[in-house]
Amino acid sequence: MNQKAILTNTLLASLLILAGCSLAPTYQRPETAVPAAYKEAPAVDGQWKLAEPADSAARGDWWQLFGDATLNDLEQQALAANQSLKAAAARLGQARALEKNAHAALFPQVGVGFGPTRQQPSPASQGLPADADTSATTLWRGQATFAWEADLFGRLGSAADAARLDAERDEALFRSTLLSLQADVAQAYFLVRELDGLRALYANTVKLRQETLQLFQRRYDAGDIGELELARARTELASAEAEADGVARQRAVAEHALAILLGKTPAEFSLPPQAIVRLKVGVPAGLPSALLERRPDIAAAERAMAAANERIGAAKAAYFPRLNLTGNYGYESAGLGDLFKTASRTYVLGPLVGTLLSLPIFDGGARAAGVERANAAHEEAVANYRQSILQAFKEVEDNLAHLRILDGQNAAQDRAVSAAGRAAQLSHIRYREGAISYLDVLDADRSMLQQQRVAVTLDGERARATVNLVRALGGGW
C-alpha cells in the first residue's frame, strides 16, 4: 500500500472515530426561584425535596373526589369523544413519526433499482468531427444502491435527540390538553348546576309572587286594598319571571358548551336539572417543589428547552466536514438478455455526484447565522420555561386564596341569608297586622332573594375554584 493510500485511510478512520461526537452544550436545567411554601396555604409539614420530572405519572380519576356519579359519567364521555383531545393525540403521533424519521438518518440507506438508459453521445465527446454520426445506445441496469452519512461531530445525533425531545414535549402537551379537558368538563358541569340552583330559587320566587298576586286580586276585588298595591304585586311577579327566563337562557348556553366538550351536538345532549350543593372537599396543595414535577405544561416547556439545546450542537456541526459514503453494485449491459450475466457485473464506490468529504469555505455568514438562531431559540425556550413556572405558582396561589377567603365569605353569606329570611318573615307578619306598608314587604323579599342568589353563586365559585386548584396543581394525587 502506497503512502497516499495510507494517509487517506488514516484520515477516513479518524473521521469515523469522530462520528457521533456531539457539539451541543452540556444540558443543565436553569435555576428557578421556588418558594419553600405557598403564601396562601397553611404550613406543610415535611422535608424539602428537589423537583424531579413526574409529568408522565398517572393522574387518576381526580374528579371522583367530588362524589358525583353524573360528573364521573360526563368525564368518561369527554375522554372518549372530545375532538380537541383527538387532535392533540394526532399531533403527538406526528411528533413521534418525526422522531423516527430523524433517527433513521443515522443508518445507511439501501435501495434497489432497475431500468434502461438511452443515450447518444456528442461527436465532440468522442473526439470526432462535428459532422460525424454517432449512434444512440441503450444501457440496462439492475443494481443495489448504498448511501450513508457518517455522523461527524454529532450533527445527525443532535437532530435525532432534538426530535425525541420534541416528541416528549408533545406528549406533555397532550397530557396538558387532557387535564384541561377534564377540568373544563367539571367547571362546565358545576356552572350548569349553579344555574339549576338559581332556576329553582326563581321558580320558588315566581310561585310565591303568583300566590301573592292572587291574594291581592281577591282583596282588590273585595275593596280591601287599592289598585296601587295590586300593580306592585304584578310588577314583582313580572320581574321575577323575567329574571327566571334570563337564568334559563344562561343555563341553555352552558349546557350547549358542555355538550361540545363531550363531542356531541347540543341537540344530542340534555342534562336533567339538579341544584348545586356546597362542596366540602379539601385539596392539599403540597410542596411548591412538587409543582414542577406535576404540571405537564412545565414539563413541555422543559422538553422544548432541551430540544433547543440539542439544535445548538447541530448548528455548530455545520462548521465541520461532512462525510458521505455512497456506492452501488449490480449489473449493466447493452441488451436486456445479457443483464444478469457474470460479465455484466459492475460497482461504484464513492459519490456519483459531488465529493466524499465536503467542507464549505465561504457561505456569506449562513452557518454563523444558524448558530445565532439556535442560541436565540434556546434563550427563548429558557424564558418560556421560567415564565411557565411563574404562571403555575400564580394559578395555585390564586385558587388557594379563593378557597381560603370563600370559607369566610360563605359563613358570612349564610348569616346574611338567615337574617334576610327572618326579616322577610317578620315583614309579612307586620304587614298582615297593618303595621307596615306592602313596600316594606317587597324590600324584605327582594333582599332575601338577593342574599339567596349570592349564596348559590358562591357555592358555584367554590366548586370552580376547587377544580381550578386541581388543574393548577397538575391533576389528581
GUGU-396085 format. One record per residue (C-alpha): residue number from 1; x, y, z. Coordinates in steps of 0.001 Angstrom, whole numbers, plus 500000, padded with zeros to 6 digits. Example, Ala and Ser with C-alpha at 12.3 -4.5 7.8 and 13.67 -1.06 7.14 Angstrom:
% residues 2
   resi        u        v        w
      1   512300   495500   507800
      2   513670   498940   507140
END
This chain:
% residues 477
   resi        u        v        w
      1   500000   500000   500000
      2   501488   503345   498984
      3   501867   506332   501281
      4   498968   508230   499706
      5   496592   505334   500342
      6   497796   505045   503943
      7   497163   508753   504569
      8   493716   508501   503008
      9   492737   505502   505112
     10   494096   507157   508237
     11   492033   510277   507554
     12   488860   508270   506973
     13   489453   506232   510138
     14   489945   509437   512166
     15   486756   510918   510785
     16   484789   507790   511574
     17   486068   507914   515165
     18   484633   511431   515394
     19   481239   510170   514246
     20   478700   510698   516986
     21   480699   513316   518900
     22   478159   515986   519870
     23   478881   519707   519844
     24   475736   520542   521809
     25   476333   522353   525119
     26   476001   520223   528242
     27   472331   520496   529133
     28   471516   521905   532535
     29   468079   522895   533682
     30   468198   526613   534589
     31   467799   527580   538201
     32   464424   528979   539166
     33   463233   530615   542353
     34   460925   528185   544151
     35   459402   529233   547499
     36   459555   526891   550471
     37   455787   527141   550973
     38   452740   528628   549310
     39   451780   532075   550526
     40   448043   531316   550582
     41   448226   527810   552077
     42   448712   526637   555649
     43   452214   525458   556563
     44   453000   521954   555278
     45   454920   519516   557441
     46   457704   517589   555734
     47   461217   517895   554443
     48   462216   519912   551407
     49   462887   517841   548289
     50   464262   518613   544847
     51   461805   518507   541962
     52   462030   515533   539647
     53   460022   515240   536395
     54   456856   513270   537012
     55   454622   514610   534271
     56   454069   511081   532909
     57   452793   509753   536253
     58   449170   508615   536232
     59   446870   511333   537498
     60   443925   509063   538260
     61   440264   509975   538056
     62   440682   513018   540275
     63   437152   514283   539636
     64   435780   511378   541674
     65   436727   513291   544818
     66   433507   515271   544287
     67   431421   512111   544714
     68   429092   512960   541808
     69   428114   509989   539628
     70   426821   512256   536844
     71   430126   514120   536656
     72   432022   510813   536598
     73   429980   509691   533588
     74   430442   513002   531758
     75   434205   512842   532224
     76   434327   509391   530641
     77   432221   510568   527716
     78   434568   513501   527131
     79   437665   511292   527205
     80   436112   509038   524579
     81   434749   511610   522138
     82   436251   515091   522593
     83   437641   516261   519257
     84   440285   518613   520672
     85   441738   515686   522627
     86   441797   513573   519466
     87   443585   516386   517620
     88   446189   516568   520398
     89   446689   512802   520158
     90   447190   513145   516397
     91   449791   515872   516937
     92   451606   513543   519301
     93   451547   510838   516636
     94   453081   513258   514128
     95   455859   514166   516558
     96   456682   510518   517181
     97   456825   509880   513435
     98   459226   512814   513021
     99   461358   511336   515798
    100   461570   508031   513907
    101   462418   509886   510701
    102   465270   511807   512349
    103   466594   508632   513948
    104   466550   506855   510552
    105   469114   509361   509211
    106   471727   507716   511458
    107   471538   504453   509486
    108   472608   503528   505959
    109   470032   503875   503212
    110   469883   500836   500912
    111   467784   500543   497773
    112   467433   498646   494519
    113   466731   499853   491014
    114   466105   498502   487532
    115   465649   500150   484147
    116   467185   501272   480834
    117   469066   504433   479907
    118   469011   505744   476306
    119   471966   507948   475394
    120   473519   509442   472248
    121   476987   510933   472826
    122   478047   514103   471026
    123   480763   513876   468317
    124   482992   516180   470344
    125   482861   513871   473377
    126   484128   511044   471182
    127   486916   513076   469526
    128   485116   513008   466143
    129   484471   515755   463568
    130   481434   517948   464151
    131   479516   516326   461292
    132   480306   512780   462371
    133   477422   510440   463029
    134   477157   508906   466497
    135   474647   506233   467221
    136   472423   506047   470289
    137   472864   503198   472718
    138   470669   501619   475359
    139   472171   500583   478682
    140   470226   498330   481013
    141   470937   498448   484746
    142   469895   496329   487704
    143   471683   497378   490887
    144   471599   497937   494617
    145   472473   501384   495980
    146   474040   502343   499287
    147   474303   505747   500979
    148   475385   506697   504471
    149   476449   509942   506084
    150   478875   509413   508915
    151   477635   511423   511894
    152   480744   513558   512241
    153   480584   515923   515199
    154   477101   514717   516160
    155   475023   516745   513701
    156   472606   513910   512961
    157   472668   512681   516549
    158   471783   516138   517857
    159   468954   516412   515340
    160   467650   512972   516387
    161   467849   513907   520083
    162   466037   517179   519383
    163   463278   515275   517564
    164   462988   512861   520501
    165   462681   515763   522935
    166   460110   517392   520662
    167   458067   514186   520842
    168   458341   514195   524634
    169   457249   517840   524636
    170   454192   516968   522538
    171   453410   514097   524881
    172   453470   516537   527808
    173   451270   518922   525803
    174   448853   516072   525183
    175   448671   515444   528920
    176   448131   519162   529454
    177   445259   519096   526952
    178   443833   516050   528724
    179   443988   517765   532113
    180   442444   520938   530689
    181   439601   518926   529160
    182   438879   517153   532435
    183   438879   520464   534304
    184   436759   522194   531642
    185   434127   519449   531837
    186   433994   519725   535631
    187   433761   523507   535501
    188   431043   523466   532841
    189   429132   520884   534849
    190   429256   522911   538059
    191   428208   526045   536149
    192   425110   524199   534910
    193   424396   523030   538449
    194   424807   526564   539783
    195   422303   527822   537234
    196   419991   524945   538192
    197   420163   526233   541750
    198   419260   529728   540598
    199   416402   528371   538463
    200   414992   526515   541466
    201   415318   529686   543531
    202   413484   531807   540973
    203   410880   529115   540377
    204   410021   529251   544073
    205   410034   533051   543981
    206   407683   533146   540975
    207   405353   530709   542711
    208   405214   532871   545852
    209   404665   536015   543774
    210   401819   534335   541901
    211   400164   533378   545186
    212   400637   536923   546463
    213   399121   538376   543287
    214   396117   536058   543572
    215   395628   537132   547184
    216   395899   540801   546287
    217   393496   540346   543380
    218   390888   538907   545744
    219   391450   541714   548262
    220   391247   544304   545498
    221   388010   542785   544218
    222   386671   542917   547761
    223   387707   546566   548086
    224   390205   545943   550878
    225   393217   547406   549009
    226   393791   549938   546273
    227   394966   549388   542711
    228   398477   550618   543584
    229   399252   547588   545731
    230   397815   545273   543053
    231   400023   546903   540402
    232   403091   546479   542598
    233   402327   542780   543033
    234   402014   542380   539270
    235   405312   544225   538770
    236   407147   541958   541200
    237   405745   538839   539524
    238   406735   540008   536034
    239   410202   540976   537264
    240   410750   537546   538850
    241   409535   535820   535673
    242   411937   537888   533528
    243   414893   537071   535793
    244   413911   533384   535746
    245   413910   533451   531942
    246   417340   535086   531981
    247   418723   532286   534145
    248   417111   529695   531857
    249   418830   531313   528871
    250   422211   531169   530591
    251   421578   527560   531562
    252   420809   526574   527963
    253   424055   528149   526717
    254   426080   526439   529474
    255   424525   523067   528625
    256   425394   523560   524950
    257   429018   524308   525860
    258   429152   521129   527965
    259   427774   519111   525033
    260   430609   520307   522780
    261   433179   519233   525379
    262   431602   515779   525288
    263   431986   515627   521499
    264   428241   515958   520891
    265   425960   518478   519245
    266   423665   520371   521640
    267   420675   518538   520132
    268   422160   515202   521252
    269   422674   516172   524874
    270   420405   517088   527747
    271   421260   517238   531426
    272   418388   516886   533924
    273   418257   519799   536376
    274   419827   519393   539791
    275   420653   522275   542114
    276   424256   522662   543206
    277   425238   521691   546735
    278   428127   523206   548628
    279   431322   521209   548246
    280   433129   520078   551356
    281   436277   518890   549620
    282   439762   519878   550733
    283   442572   519759   548185
    284   446087   519548   549696
    285   448455   521957   547951
    286   451619   520052   548847
    287   455125   521467   548497
    288   455878   524110   545851
    289   458765   521980   544578
    290   456291   519237   543677
    291   454532   521626   541302
    292   457488   521476   538913
    293   457141   517693   538849
    294   453413   517555   538235
    295   452496   520282   535774
    296   452507   518905   532205
    297   452842   522394   530690
    298   456046   522937   532714
    299   457314   519571   531504
    300   456539   520587   527911
    301   458452   523850   528314
    302   461417   521970   529796
    303   461490   519474   526893
    304   461345   522328   524391
    305   464307   523933   526161
    306   466306   520685   525994
    307   465485   520280   522281
    308   466681   523832   521585
    309   469934   522982   523373
    310   470486   519997   521041
    311   469855   522150   517979
    312   472755   524374   519010
    313   475017   521346   518546
    314   473527   520604   515132
    315   474093   524215   514058
    316   477719   524183   515257
    317   478405   520951   513374
    318   477821   522814   510105
    319   481316   524330   510515
    320   482939   520898   510249
    321   483384   518397   507393
    322   480602   516070   506250
    323   481474   512552   505146
    324   479069   510843   502724
    325   479746   507237   501759
    326   477872   506084   498656
    327   478098   503278   496178
    328   476198   500789   494084
    329   476642   497216   492974
    330   474788   495314   490280
    331   474681   494607   486583
    332   474636   496678   483400
    333   474598   495654   479758
    334   473614   496890   476338
    335   470981   494196   475997
    336   468328   493062   478419
    337   469187   489402   477791
    338   472785   489874   478957
    339   471909   491958   482046
    340   472374   489346   484768
    341   475404   487536   483331
    342   478680   487433   485210
    343   480376   489630   482648
    344   477780   492372   483253
    345   478647   492894   486901
    346   479703   496398   487909
    347   480114   498519   491015
    348   480857   502092   492009
    349   482306   503008   495411
    350   482258   506689   496160
    351   479974   509606   495345
    352   478379   509637   491945
    353   477890   513389   492235
    354   479963   515712   494434
    355   482734   514644   496779
    356   483269   512122   499557
    357   484313   514712   502107
    358   482876   518239   501941
    359   483530   521382   503934
    360   482103   524800   502999
    361   484755   527528   502999
    362   482641   530620   502413
    363   478890   530831   502824
    364   478293   534540   503406
    365   477715   534022   507141
    366   474952   531395   506778
    367   476474   528984   509324
    368   477141   531766   511829
    369   473539   532894   511439
    370   472370   529329   512050
    371   474306   529158   515319
    372   472991   532565   516390
    373   469460   531492   515631
    374   469872   528255   517608
    375   471260   530165   520602
    376   468441   532702   520433
    377   465848   529912   520205
    378   467371   528331   523316
    379   467215   531642   525197
    380   463564   531962   524191
    381   462864   528424   525434
    382   464562   529203   528763
    383   462448   532341   529191
    384   459272   530404   528312
    385   460193   527705   530847
    386   460707   530225   533639
    387   457513   532072   532697
    388   455512   528834   532760
    389   456771   528214   536307
    390   455798   531724   537412
    391   452359   531319   535856
    392   451907   527958   537571
    393   452670   529412   541006
    394   450292   532293   540337
    395   447453   529937   539423
    396   447972   527837   542560
    397   448172   530884   544828
    398   445095   532448   543182
    399   442918   529421   543812
    400   444260   528812   547290
    401   443322   532413   548072
    402   439880   531934   546512
    403   439146   528905   548655
    404   440605   530405   551822
    405   438592   533595   551515
    406   435468   531752   550358
    407   435406   529939   553695
    408   434804   533197   555494
    409   432600   534595   552729
    410   430326   531543   552778
    411   429957   531763   556531
    412   429086   535474   556367
    413   426689   534868   553478
    414   424919   532107   555389
    415   424322   534581   558211
    416   423045   537130   555697
    417   420604   534613   554178
    418   419334   533637   557616
    419   418888   537262   558665
    420   417207   538218   555370
    421   414816   535268   555673
    422   413898   536261   559210
    423   413369   539882   558146
    424   411100   538792   555290
    425   409106   536583   557662
    426   408643   539407   560164
    427   407687   541887   557449
    428   404861   539626   556271
    429   403585   539286   559837
    430   403668   543021   560436
    431   402017   543688   557094
    432   399134   541379   557995
    433   398842   543264   561285
    434   398720   546549   559395
    435   401925   547884   560963
    436   403846   548426   557708
    437   403075   549004   554040
    438   403473   546492   551236
    439   406564   548385   550026
    440   408377   547250   553178
    441   407366   543653   552428
    442   408694   543940   548876
    443   412002   545334   550075
    444   412398   542462   552534
    445   411527   539873   549880
    446   413954   541398   547373
    447   416723   541397   549985
    448   416107   537743   550813
    449   416135   536777   547120
    450   419364   538708   546562
    451   421103   537052   549516
    452   419951   533601   548418
    453   421200   534253   544901
    454   424613   535346   546183
    455   424820   532189   548314
    456   424138   529950   545293
    457   426706   531868   543233
    458   429324   531464   545959
    459   428687   527720   546018
    460   429355   527659   542269
    461   432509   529712   542691
    462   433759   527342   545381
    463   433247   524343   543101
    464   435034   526020   540186
    465   437891   527234   542401
    466   438377   523672   543673
    467   438541   522381   540094
    468   440935   525182   539164
    469   443196   524318   542086
    470   443358   520683   540986
    471   444196   521867   537463
    472   446834   524290   538748
    473   448454   521525   540813
    474   448723   519310   537745
    475   445878   516857   538302
    476   444993   514306   540938
    477   447278   512761   543517
END
